[in-house]
Amino acid sequence: MEIRDWKEYADTVSIIVPMYNAGRFLAETIEMVQKQTYADWELLLVDDCSADDSMEIAKRYAEQDDRIHPIIQERNVGAACTRNAGIGQAKGRFLCFLDADDIWLEDKLAKEMAYMRAQNAGFVFTGYEFADENGRGTGKIVQVPETLSYKQALGNTTIFTTTVMFDTARIDKTLLQMPEIKSEDTALWWKVLRNGYTAYGLNENLAKYR
């Protein structure tokens, strides 16, 4: 188990955003995080060798907000390795994933953090809504169960990456490294649950899947 000093970052949420040619939505995504009602976060923008202006946008916002940290990958390695690079540099006790084109409601972090603490959980996720390319909700909302075990998760794929939160004081960061395979996010949920943890679902729509 990794021994860490939580005094400075005990309430900090590290948000990992993998970027690959994400310039179209990136400014909107960053500003969305800045509007969160829970303000103790760091935003790790990990660029996977984009050919567009993603890094320029990331650096511009980082100059204005010291909670934002652009990270450059030396070579294109794919989503799993890109997220893992972010995990490796995350300082916060709590860990979230956010794809560059997805959307969080303004109280997503606050409500999820409160729920995690109320459940004494190490792994939580929330409901979400499908959205069109302009971010408008389609009305198709995914409901989530109160809990998911490993066996239940094998037949239930309702855990959406952009809704997940982990407590790395309860689940070691080494276990949260995403496998370098297809559907790496689902493979990670299975890996964590197979190690005896339970995923707790907050059945409230707090995100949009564009």
C-alpha positions in Angstrom: 0.0 0.0 0.0 1.3 3.4 -1.0 1.9 5.6 2.1 0.9 9.2 1.4 0.6 12.5 3.3 -3.1 13.6 2.9 -2.8 16.9 4.8 -2.5 19.2 1.8 -4.6 17.2 -0.6 -7.0 15.4 1.7 -10.1 16.9 0.0 -8.7 17.4 -3.5 -10.3 15.7 -6.5 -7.9 15.0 -9.3 -9.7 15.1 -12.6 -8.0 13.3 -15.5 -8.9 14.4 -19.0 -7.3 12.5 -21.9 -6.9 14.7 -25.0 -6.6 13.7 -28.6 -7.6 16.5 -31.1 -10.0 17.7 -28.5 -9.8 21.4 -29.4 -13.4 21.6 -30.5 -14.8 21.0 -27.0 -11.9 21.6 -24.7 -12.5 25.3 -23.7 -16.1 24.4 -22.8 -14.9 21.4 -20.8 -12.4 23.4 -18.8 -14.9 26.1 -18.1 -17.4 23.5 -17.0 -15.0 22.2 -14.4 -14.2 25.7 -13.2 -18.0 26.2 -12.6 -18.2 23.2 -10.3 -19.7 24.1 -6.9 -17.0 21.9 -5.3 -13.8 24.0 -5.9 -11.0 21.8 -4.4 -9.8 20.1 -7.6 -6.9 19.8 -9.9 -7.5 19.3 -13.7 -4.9 17.1 -15.4 -5.2 17.6 -19.2 -3.1 14.8 -20.7 -2.4 15.3 -24.4 -1.9 12.2 -26.5 0.1 13.9 -29.3 -2.8 15.9 -30.7 -2.5 17.5 -34.2 -4.9 20.4 -33.4 -4.8 23.2 -30.9 -5.6 21.2 -27.8 -2.4 21.9 -26.0 -2.5 25.6 -26.8 -5.9 25.9 -25.3 -4.9 23.9 -22.2 -1.8 26.1 -21.7 -3.8 29.3 -22.0 -6.2 28.2 -19.3 -3.4 26.9 -17.1 -1.8 30.4 -17.2 -5.0 31.8 -15.6 -5.8 29.0 -13.1 -3.1 27.1 -11.2 -5.4 24.2 -10.6 -5.0 23.3 -14.3 -2.0 21.2 -15.4 -1.3 20.4 -19.0 0.7 17.2 -19.5 2.3 16.3 -22.8 2.8 12.7 -23.9 6.0 12.1 -26.0 4.2 9.6 -28.3 0.7 8.6 -29.1 -0.2 5.7 -26.7 -4.1 5.6 -26.6 -6.7 6.4 -24.0 -5.7 3.8 -21.4 -2.0 4.9 -21.2 -3.0 8.5 -21.4 -5.3 8.2 -18.4 -2.6 6.2 -16.5 -0.1 9.0 -17.1 -2.6 11.3 -15.4 -3.1 8.9 -12.5 0.6 8.8 -12.0 0.8 12.6 -11.6 -2.4 13.1 -9.6 -2.0 14.6 -6.2 -5.5 14.5 -4.9 -6.9 11.8 -2.7 -10.0 11.5 -4.9 -9.8 10.6 -8.6 -12.3 11.2 -11.4 -12.2 10.7 -15.2 -13.7 13.1 -17.6 -13.6 12.8 -21.4 -13.0 16.0 -23.2 -16.4 16.1 -25.0 -18.6 15.0 -22.1 -20.5 17.2 -19.7 -20.8 17.5 -15.9 -23.7 19.3 -14.2 -22.3 22.1 -11.9 -22.9 20.1 -8.7 -21.6 16.8 -9.9 -18.5 16.8 -7.8 -20.2 18.1 -4.7 -23.0 15.6 -4.8 -20.8 12.7 -5.6 -18.3 13.6 -2.9 -21.1 13.8 -0.3 -22.5 10.5 -1.5 -19.1 8.8 -1.3 -18.6 9.9 2.3 -22.1 9.0 3.3 -21.5 5.4 2.0 -17.9 5.2 3.2 -17.2 4.0 -0.3 -14.0 3.8 -2.3 -15.8 3.6 -5.7 -18.9 5.5 -6.7 -20.6 6.3 -10.0 -23.8 8.2 -11.0 -26.6 8.3 -13.5 -26.2 10.2 -16.8 -28.1 11.4 -19.9 -27.3 11.0 -23.5 -26.7 14.3 -25.4 -26.4 15.5 -28.9 -23.2 17.0 -30.4 -24.3 20.4 -29.0 -24.5 19.1 -25.5 -28.3 19.2 -25.4 -29.9 16.3 -23.4 -31.9 13.9 -25.5 -34.1 12.8 -22.6 -32.6 9.3 -22.6 -31.4 9.0 -19.0 -29.5 5.9 -17.7 -30.6 4.8 -14.2 -28.0 3.1 -12.0 -28.3 0.5 -9.3 -27.5 1.3 -5.6 -24.6 -1.2 -5.6 -22.7 -3.4 -8.1 -20.5 -6.4 -7.2 -18.1 -8.1 -9.6 -20.6 -10.8 -10.6 -23.3 -8.2 -11.1 -21.0 -5.9 -13.1 -20.2 -8.7 -15.6 -23.8 -8.4 -16.9 -24.3 -4.7 -16.2 -22.3 -2.1 -18.1 -24.1 1.0 -16.8 -20.9 2.4 -15.2 -20.0 5.4 -17.4 -16.4 6.6 -17.2 -17.2 10.3 -16.9 -19.4 9.6 -13.8 -16.8 7.6 -11.7 -15.0 8.7 -8.5 -12.4 6.7 -6.6 -11.0 7.3 -3.1 -7.3 6.4 -3.3 -7.1 6.2 0.5 -9.3 3.1 0.2 -8.3 1.8 -3.2 -4.6 2.0 -4.0 -3.7 3.9 -7.1 -1.7 0.9 -8.5 -5.0 -1.0 -8.8 -6.6 1.9 -10.7 -4.2 1.7 -13.7 -6.3 1.0 -16.8 -5.5 -2.2 -18.7 -4.2 -1.6 -22.2 -6.9 -3.4 -24.0 -10.2 -2.6 -25.8 -12.9 -1.3 -23.5 -10.2 -0.4 -21.0 -12.6 1.5 -18.7 -15.0 -1.5 -18.2 -12.0 -3.7 -17.7 -10.8 -1.4 -14.9 -14.2 -1.6 -13.1 -14.1 -5.4 -13.3 -10.5 -5.5 -12.0 -11.4 -3.3 -9.0 -14.6 -5.2 -8.2 -12.8 -8.5 -8.6 -10.5 -7.4 -5.8 -13.4 -7.3 -3.4 -14.6 -3.7 -3.7 -18.2 -2.7 -4.2 -19.3 0.1 -6.6 -22.0 2.4 -5.2 -24.4 4.0 -7.6 -25.8 7.5 -7.0 -29.0 7.3 -9.1 -29.1 10.9 -10.1 -28.4 12.4 -13.5 -25.2 14.4 -13.0 -23.5 14.0 -16.4 -24.2 14.0 -20.1 -22.6 11.6 -22.6 -22.1 13.6 -25.9 
